[in-house]
Amino acid sequence: MNPKQRAAEAALEFVKSGMVVGLGTGSTADYFLQALAAALQDGRLTGIRGVPTSRQSERRAAHLGIPLATLAECPQPDVTVDGADEVGPNLDLIKGLGGALLREKIVAQNSKQLVIIADSSKVVQQLGTKSPLPVEVTVFGHEVQPGFLRRLGCEPTLRRTAEGTTFTTDNGNYIYDCKFASGIQDTTRLLLSLATRAGIVDNGLFLGIADVALVARDDGVEQIER
C-alpha cells in the first residue's frame, strides 16, 4: 500500500454511517473515493451521500457507486476529505494543482470538518516553497493579471493542458500558477491582496480551514490537528 493510499484509508475513521461527505479532487483524494466505495460495498458504512468538488470527482464517485448529492441539497457536509499540494504550519494549505480549487474551497468552508490526506512530501515549513500557488481568474481581462501578480512577488504562468491549449476550470475560468522563488512571506497579506483584485475569482491558499491532516510516513500515518 503506497503512502497516499494509507492516508486515504485512515480517513475512513472520520466517516460514520449516514454522513454527508465532501469528496475531494486529485490523485490522493481518488484513493479515498476507492476506500469509501469499498466500505459501502461491504457494509461497513451505509447511508452515505457524497458532495463532489469537481466534475472529475463526480464522475469517479458515480462510477464507484457512491451516492451523490449537491451542495444545494446538503449545504453543510459533515466532513470533507481532500488532498493538498502543500501542508504548512498550523495546517494552512496550498491546493488547486488539480484545477478544482474554487469548488474545493466552497465545499470545505461549508463543511463541519475538513480532513486533509497527504504523504510526507507535501509537508513544508513555509507555503510556496515547493508548489506554485494556483490563482483562478476570469477569462475576460486575464491578460492584465500577470503584471499584478508579479508585483506581489511571484512569476505567474498561464496553465495549459497536455495538448497545449489553455486549461479551463469547471467554472469556465483560467488559472495562473504563481511561483514564489523564496516561498510566500506573508500568506494573510497575500490572501487579502488577491481577494480584493477584480477578475481574480479565488486562489489556492486555504488558511485556517483544515481541522486535521493525516500524513502518511514510512512508519505509519501521523495525525496532525490545528
Number of C-alpha atoms within 10 A of each C-alpha: 7 10 20 24 22 22 29 30 20 19 23 15 8 16 17 16 13 12 17 25 29 31 29 33 31 19 14 23 24 22 19 27 26 19 19 26 21 16 14 19 14 9 10 11 18 14 12 19 20 27 27 26 26 23 14 17 21 21 12 17 22 15 10 17 16 22 16 18 18 13 18 8 8 17 14 20 23 19 23 30 28 29 32 26 25 27 29 18 12 16 21 21 27 26 27 29 20 16 24 24 27 22 21 23 20 12 25 26 18 19 21 14 21 24 23 27 33 27 26 18 13 19 19 17 12 19 26 26 17 19 20 27 28 28 28 29 23 18 14 10 11 17 11 10 18 17 12 14 17 14 9 16 17 22 17 22 15 17 21 14 9 8 7 8 9 14 18 16 19 15 13 11 19 25 30 24 22 23 21 21 13 13 19 20 13 10 17 11 12 14 16 10 13 19 14 10 13 11 18 21 18 20 23 25 25 22 15 12 20 23 16 20 25 25 25 24 17 9 7 13 22 15 16 14 12 12
